[in-house]
Amino acid sequence: MKFAKILLAFIAISLPAVAQEATVTLSGNVEDEFLGIALDDVHVSLHESDSTMIQESLPCTAFKDRNGRLVAYQYQTTFTPQANKTYLIHASKEGYGEKWLRFKVTDKDLNLPVIKMRRSMDKTLNEAVVKATRVKMFYRGDTLVYNADAFKLPDGSMLDALIAQLPGVTMNEAGEIFVNGKKVDELMLGSRSFFKGNRKVLLENLPYYTVKDIKVYDQQSDKSKALGYDVDPKLFVMDVNLKPDYQRGYIANVEGAVGTEDRWLGRGFLLGFTDLWRFTLLGNLNNVNESRHIGQSDNWTPATMPRNLLTTRSVAGELDYQSKDHTVKNNLTASYTSTTDASESRSRYEQFLQGLTPTSLTESFSSAGNHSWNARDEFTLSKPFYLRVVADFDYSKTHGHFNSMYDLWSDTLTVSQRTRGFSEGKSWRGNLEAQGAFNIGKKQKHLDYYFRVEHSEDDSESARRYHTTQYANPQQTVRTMWMTSATA
């Protein structure tokens, strides 16, 4: 009995000691980043790595010298961490921007680096200060997640305006996206490729309010997933995920404008979802040399705009299927584009000579058009082996004509010149390719196979006629020269 009492007393003493060993004391200081002096009245809270609140307000102590001047502002708390987890310290103060500090528990008494806060540019209007209260970004494992609801944009903004505000993200005029200096290989929608990687379609037509979050991560290829190990380099992707309300149904966006001199513009975008299917349809009609969408106000460089009258008519569609287990995928895209580039000019020159006023008149007109069709189907199978089949067809037709006139006269017509020409052409290409792989044995060895058939034709012709006549005076002989050329 005496031995049992001693054992129970030892257990009762050791249990608090074990609990005490699992508790960590956490402390740190807060300073102004520019001035390097301590800040007071700072609200400090403790969070998990996914921004879940652990302690809403940490105890803080202000240390002052004998003159009453603040020399340090320290927060301190105790909590019981979990093994191998990352935590966040959040600091906020009126007039300063929010600050996050990421850390891991490495000691029972952990003194964290100084939190350096920077003054914000908040403006007070009518006694109201607008501040963001949501976490803008956080890491979930190796994935960087941006919370779309934490960013406020004007009504009518599209996805490109949202991405331009993401911290660490830059985007150029070509639609290339960089995250912390690293180029994004593909912009995806719901973890699925969109319109053969044409990111500008998604950037300029998807309303920002439909987006739940944007994830950035390294993605395995379909081939690597099918074989069970990496055989291709991973792609650095940006994945746009929609809110649940927009994951089924459809989204439509229509723009239109009419101007003087018979100028017009129209554009439409339709995006629809079901559980397995996604369909997209878009069209663009305009004769104002315009490649930007309504609402975009930057990156307009008139010097690079076409100087002719460019008329564009285009329509494109996509039908995408993906099975529930993601082992069967099929993507069909088709497009038609017609462009007409017309140019017309007139000029008149006069020379003032003694007794003469030679005058010349020049007129020219040219027009070039292009019609192109494209259809592409891509089928991918991941089980029981990897198979990818792509069928692609392109057809284009071009046409153009031009004519010019030049006259020079003083009292009588001296020189008369006429030039005419035309050109036509058409080409088409068909391509069918299949590639696949399957594992050999249980080791990381596989066999690849590839098959491709392609045929293309190109036919074009052009002709040019040049005629000039020179006049001296009514008593002299008229000389005429003809020159024609043709190619096919």
C-alpha positions in Angstrom: 0.0 0.0 0.0 2.8 2.4 0.8 4.4 1.7 -2.6 1.1 2.4 -4.4 0.6 5.7 -2.6 4.1 6.8 -3.6 3.5 5.8 -7.3 0.2 7.7 -7.4 1.9 10.8 -5.9 4.7 10.6 -8.5 2.1 10.4 -11.4 0.1 13.3 -10.0 3.3 15.4 -9.9 4.5 14.4 -13.4 1.3 15.0 -15.2 1.4 18.8 -14.8 5.0 18.8 -15.7 4.2 17.0 -19.0 1.5 19.5 -19.8 3.8 22.3 -18.9 6.5 21.0 -21.3 3.9 21.1 -24.2 3.2 24.8 -23.5 5.2 27.4 -25.4 5.9 31.0 -24.3 5.8 33.4 -27.3 7.0 37.0 -27.4 8.0 39.7 -29.8 8.2 43.5 -30.4 6.5 45.9 -32.8 8.3 48.9 -34.5 7.7 51.5 -37.2 9.5 50.3 -40.3 10.7 53.7 -41.5 11.6 55.4 -38.2 12.7 52.3 -36.3 10.9 53.3 -33.1 8.5 51.4 -31.0 4.7 51.5 -31.7 2.0 51.3 -29.1 -1.8 50.5 -29.3 -1.1 47.7 -31.7 -3.6 44.9 -31.9 -1.8 41.5 -32.1 -3.5 38.1 -32.7 -2.4 34.5 -33.2 -3.6 32.4 -36.1 -3.0 29.0 -37.7 -1.4 28.8 -41.2 -4.8 29.0 -42.9 -5.7 32.2 -40.9 -8.0 30.4 -38.4 -8.0 32.4 -35.2 -6.3 30.9 -32.1 -6.1 33.9 -29.8 -7.9 37.1 -30.8 -5.9 39.5 -28.7 -2.4 38.9 -27.2 -1.4 40.7 -24.0 0.9 43.6 -24.8 3.2 45.7 -22.6 4.5 49.2 -23.2 8.0 49.9 -21.7 8.9 53.6 -21.1 11.9 55.3 -19.8 11.9 57.7 -16.8 11.0 60.6 -19.1 7.8 58.8 -20.2 9.2 58.0 -23.7 8.1 54.7 -25.2 11.2 52.5 -25.8 9.6 49.1 -26.5 6.1 47.6 -27.1 6.1 43.8 -26.5 3.4 41.1 -26.9 3.6 37.9 -25.0 1.4 34.8 -24.6 1.5 31.1 -24.0 -0.2 28.4 -26.1 0.1 24.7 -26.9 1.3 24.1 -30.5 1.0 21.0 -32.6 4.0 19.3 -34.0 5.4 20.4 -37.4 2.8 23.1 -37.9 3.2 26.7 -39.1 1.6 29.7 -37.3 0.9 33.3 -38.1 1.1 36.5 -36.0 -1.2 39.3 -37.2 -0.5 43.0 -36.2 -2.8 45.9 -37.0 -2.9 49.6 -36.0 -4.9 52.5 -37.1 -3.0 54.5 -39.8 -0.7 51.5 -40.6 -1.0 48.6 -43.0 -1.6 45.1 -41.7 1.4 42.9 -41.1 1.7 39.1 -41.0 4.6 37.1 -39.5 5.0 33.4 -40.3 6.8 31.1 -37.8 7.4 27.6 -36.6 7.8 26.6 -33.0 11.5 25.6 -32.4 11.8 26.3 -28.6 9.8 26.4 -25.4 10.6 30.1 -25.1 10.3 31.6 -28.6 11.3 35.2 -29.2 10.1 36.2 -32.7 11.7 38.7 -35.1 10.5 42.3 -34.7 7.3 43.1 -36.6 8.0 46.3 -38.7 4.8 48.1 -39.7 4.5 50.7 -42.5 2.0 53.6 -42.6 -0.9 53.1 -45.0 -2.4 55.4 -47.5 -6.0 55.2 -46.2 -7.9 58.4 -46.9 -10.6 59.7 -44.5 -13.7 60.8 -46.4 -16.8 62.1 -44.5 -15.5 60.7 -41.3 -15.3 57.1 -42.7 -12.2 55.0 -43.2 -12.4 52.1 -45.6 -10.1 49.2 -44.8 -9.7 45.6 -45.9 -10.6 43.2 -43.1 -10.1 39.9 -44.9 -6.9 37.9 -45.3 -5.7 38.6 -48.9 -3.4 35.6 -49.3 -2.1 32.6 -47.4 -0.2 29.3 -48.1 -1.9 25.9 -48.0 1.0 23.5 -48.2 2.9 24.4 -51.4 -0.1 26.2 -52.8 -0.4 30.0 -52.7 -4.1 31.0 -52.3 -5.5 34.5 -53.0 -8.9 35.3 -51.5 -10.8 37.2 -54.2 -13.3 38.6 -51.7 -10.6 40.6 -50.0 -10.1 42.8 -53.1 -12.5 45.6 -53.9 -12.8 46.6 -57.6 -15.2 48.9 -59.6 -18.4 47.4 -61.0 -17.9 46.0 -64.4 -14.3 44.9 -63.7 -13.0 41.6 -65.2 -10.6 39.0 -64.2 -7.6 40.9 -65.4 -8.3 43.8 -63.1 -8.5 41.4 -60.1 -5.2 39.7 -61.0 -3.5 43.0 -61.4 -4.2 43.8 -57.7 -2.8 40.5 -56.4 0.3 41.0 -54.2 3.5 39.8 -56.0 1.7 39.4 -59.3 2.5 41.4 -62.5 1.0 41.2 -66.0 2.2 42.7 -69.3 0.2 43.8 -72.4 0.5 40.3 -74.0 -1.4 38.8 -71.1 1.7 37.0 -69.6 1.4 36.7 -65.8 4.3 36.6 -63.4 4.1 35.6 -59.7 7.1 36.8 -57.6 9.0 37.0 -60.9 8.2 33.5 -62.1 6.2 33.2 -65.4 2.9 31.4 -65.2 2.8 28.6 -67.8 -1.0 28.3 -68.0 -4.1 30.1 -66.7 -6.7 27.5 -65.7 -10.4 27.6 -64.8 -11.6 25.2 -62.2 -8.3 23.1 -62.5 -9.1 22.6 -66.3 -7.4 24.1 -69.3 -9.4 26.9 -71.0 -9.6 27.6 -74.7 -6.3 26.0 -75.6 -4.4 28.2 -73.2 -5.8 31.5 -74.6 -5.6 33.4 -71.4 -6.7 36.8 -72.8 -10.2 35.3 -73.4 -10.6 34.5 -69.8 -8.9 37.7 -68.5 -11.1 40.0 -70.5 -14.5 38.3 -70.2 -14.8 36.6 -66.8 -16.4 39.0 -64.2 -14.3 39.3 -61.1 -17.3 38.9 -58.7 -17.7 35.3 -59.8 -14.3 34.3 -58.5 -13.9 32.6 -55.1 -10.1 32.3 -55.0 -7.0 32.1 -57.2 -4.5 29.3 -56.5 -0.9 29.2 -57.7 1.0 25.9 -57.7 3.1 23.4 -59.7 0.9 20.9 -61.5 1.8 17.4 -62.8 1.1 16.6 -66.4 -1.7 14.1 -67.3 1.0 11.7 -68.4 2.8 11.8 -65.1 -0.5 11.3 -63.2 -1.4 8.3 -65.4 2.0 6.6 -64.8 2.1 7.5 -61.1 5.5 9.4 -61.1 7.0 12.4 -62.8 8.1 11.9 -66.4 7.5 15.5 -67.6 8.4 18.8 -66.0 5.7 20.3 -63.8 3.8 23.4 -65.1 3.6 26.5 -63.0 -0.2 27.3 -63.2 -2.6 29.9 -61.9 -6.0 28.2 -61.2 -9.1 30.4 -61.1 -11.9 28.9 -58.9 -15.5 30.1 -59.1 -17.9 30.6 -56.2 -20.4 27.7 -55.7 -23.3 29.8 -57.1 -21.5 30.1 -60.5 -20.2 26.5 -60.8 -23.5 25.5 -62.4 -25.6 27.5 -64.9 -24.2 30.2 -67.2 -22.5 33.6 -67.2 -23.1 36.1 -70.0 -21.3 39.3 -70.9 -22.4 41.7 -73.7 -20.8 44.9 -74.9 -21.9 47.3 -77.7 -21.2 50.8 -79.1 -22.2 52.9 -82.1 -20.4 56.0 -83.3 -20.3 58.6 -86.1 -18.9 57.9 -89.6 -20.6 54.5 -89.6 -18.5 53.1 -86.8 -19.7 50.2 -84.6 -18.5 47.6 -82.1 -20.1 44.6 -80.6 -18.8 41.8 -78.4 -20.4 38.8 -76.5 -19.3 36.1 -74.1 -21.2 33.1 -72.8 -19.8 30.6 -70.3 -21.9 27.6 -69.1 -21.4 24.7 -66.7 -22.9 21.4 -65.8 -21.4 18.7 -63.5 -19.3 17.2 -66.4 -19.5 19.7 -69.3 -18.4 23.2 -69.9 -19.3 25.2 -73.0 -18.0 28.6 -74.1 -19.1 30.9 -76.9 -17.7 34.3 -77.8 -18.0 36.8 -80.7 -16.3 40.1 -81.7 -17.5 42.5 -84.4 -16.0 46.0 -84.9 -14.6 48.4 -87.5 -12.8 50.7 -85.1 -9.3 49.0 -85.0 -10.1 48.2 -81.3 -8.5 45.2 -79.6 -9.2 46.4 -76.0 -12.5 45.7 -74.1 -14.8 48.3 -72.6 -13.6 49.5 -69.2 -9.9 48.9 -69.8 -8.2 52.3 -69.6 -4.4 51.7 -69.5 -1.8 50.4 -71.9 -3.3 52.3 -74.8 -0.6 53.3 -77.3 -2.0 55.1 -80.4 1.4 54.9 -82.1 1.0 51.1 -82.4 -2.6 51.1 -83.6 -3.3 50.4 -87.3 -3.5 53.5 -89.5 -5.9 51.8 -91.9 -9.6 50.9 -91.3 -9.6 47.4 -89.9 -12.9 45.5 -89.7 -13.0 42.3 -87.7 -15.6 39.6 -87.5 -14.9 36.6 -85.4 -16.7 33.8 -83.5 -15.2 31.0 -81.4 -16.6 28.2 -79.3 -15.3 25.5 -76.9 -17.0 22.3 -75.6 -15.1 20.6 -72.7 -15.9 17.3 -71.0 -14.3 15.7 -68.0 -15.4 12.5 -66.2 -16.0 12.4 -62.5 -12.8 10.5 -61.8 -10.9 12.8 -64.2 -9.6 9.9 -66.2 -11.4 10.8 -69.4 -11.2 14.3 -70.9 -12.3 15.7 -74.3 -11.9 19.3 -75.5 -13.4 20.5 -78.8 -12.7 24.1 -80.1 -13.7 25.8 -83.3 -13.3 29.4 -84.6 -13.9 31.6 -87.6 -12.2 35.0 -88.2 -12.6 37.4 -91.0 -10.6 40.7 -91.3 -10.6 43.4 -93.9 -7.9 46.1 -93.9 -8.8 49.0 -96.2 -6.7 52.1 -96.9 -7.6 55.2 -99.0 -5.5 58.4 -99.6 -5.6 61.5 -101.7 -2.9 64.2 -102.1 -2.4 67.4 -104.2 0.8 69.3 -104.8 1.5 72.6 -106.4 4.7 74.4 -107.3 4.9 78.1 -107.8 7.4 78.9 -110.6 7.8 82.0 -112.7 5.1 81.9 -115.3 4.1 78.3 -114.4 2.2 76.5 -111.6 2.8 72.7 -112.1 0.2 70.7 -110.2 0.1 67.0 -109.4 -2.7 64.8 -108.0 -2.3 61.4 -106.4 -5.0 58.9 -105.3 -4.6 55.4 -104.1 -6.9 52.7 -102.6 -6.0 49.2 -101.3 -7.9 46.5 -99.6 -6.8 43.2 -98.1 -8.9 40.5 -96.5 -8.5 37.2 -94.7 -10.9 34.4 -93.8 -9.7 31.6 -91.6 -11.4 28.5 -90.0 -10.0 26.3 -87.3 -11.3 23.1 -85.6 -9.4 21.1 -83.0 -10.3 18.1 -80.8 -8.2 16.7 -78.0 -9.0 13.4 -76.3 -7.1 12.2 -73.2 -7.3 8.9 -71.4 -5.5 8.3 -68.0 -6.6 4.7 -67.1 -5.7 1.9 -67.6 -2.9 3.6 -69.7 -2.1 7.0 -71.0 -3.4 8.0 -74.4 -3.7 11.4 -76.1 -5.3 11.9 -79.5 -5.4 15.3 -81.3 -7.1 16.1 -84.5 -6.5 19.6 -86.0 -7.8 21.3 -89.2 -7.0 24.8 -90.5 -8.2 26.6 -93.6 -7.6 30.2 -94.7 -8.4 32.3 -97.7 -6.9 35.7 -98.6 -7.7 38.3 -101.2 -6.6 41.8 -102.0 -6.7 44.5 -104.7 -5.3 47.9 -105.2 -5.3 50.8 -107.7 -3.6 54.2 -107.9 -3.7 57.2 -110.1 -1.2 60.0 -110.7 -1.7 63.1 -112.9 0.8 66.0 -113.5 -0.2 69.1 -115.5 0.7 72.8 -116.0 -1.4 74.4 -118.8 -1.9 70.9 -120.3 -1.7 67.3 -119.0 1.9 66.3 -118.9 2.0 62.8 -117.3 -0.8 60.3 -116.5 -0.2 57.1 -114.7 -2.5 54.2 -113.6 -1.7 51.1 -111.6 -4.0 48.1 -110.8 -3.4 44.8 -109.2 -5.0 41.9 -107.3 -3.9 38.9 -105.3 -5.7 35.7 -104.1 -4.7 32.7 -102.1 -5.9 29.8 -100.0 -4.3 27.2 -97.9 -5.4 24.3 -95.6 -3.7 21.9 -93.2 -5.0 18.7 -91.6 -3.2 17.0 -88.7 -3.8 13.8 -86.7 -1.5 12.6 -84.0 -1.7 10.1 -81.2 0.7 9.5 -78.3 0.7 7.4 -75.2 2.6 5.5 -72.6 2.2 2.6 -70.3 4.2 1.1 -67.4 6.5 -1.9 -67.8 6.6 -4.0 -64.6 6.5 -2.5 -61.2 9.5 -0.3 -61.4 9.5 3.3 -62.7 9.9 2.3 -66.4 7.5 3.0 -69.2 7.2 2.7 -73.0 6.2 5.7 -75.1 4.6 5.6 -78.5 3.8 8.3 -81.0 1.9 8.5 -84.4 1.3 11.5 -86.6 -0.2 12.1 -90.1 -0.3 15.6 -91.6 -1.2 17.1 -95.0 -1.2 20.7 -96.2 -1.8 22.6 -99.5 -1.0 26.2 -100.4 -2.2 28.0 -103.6 -1.8 31.7 -104.4 -1.8 34.0 -107.4 -1.4 37.7 -108.1 -1.3 40.1 -111.1 -0.2 43.7 -111.6 -0.8 46.1 -114.5 1.0 49.4 -114.9 0.1 52.0 -117.5 1.7 55.5 -118.0 1.2 58.1 -120.7 3.4 61.2 -121.2 2.1 64.4 -123.0 4.4 67.1 -124.4 2.1 69.4 -126.4 -0.6 68.9 -129.0 1.9 68.9 -131.9 4.1 66.1 -130.5 3.4 62.4 -130.7 1.9 60.7 -127.6 4.0 58.0 -126.1 2.4 55.1 -124.2 4.1 52.3 -122.2 2.3 49.2 -120.9 3.7 46.8 -118.3 1.9 43.8 -116.9 3.0 41.0 -114.6 1.4 37.9 -113.1 2.5 35.2 -110.7 0.8 32.1 -109.4 
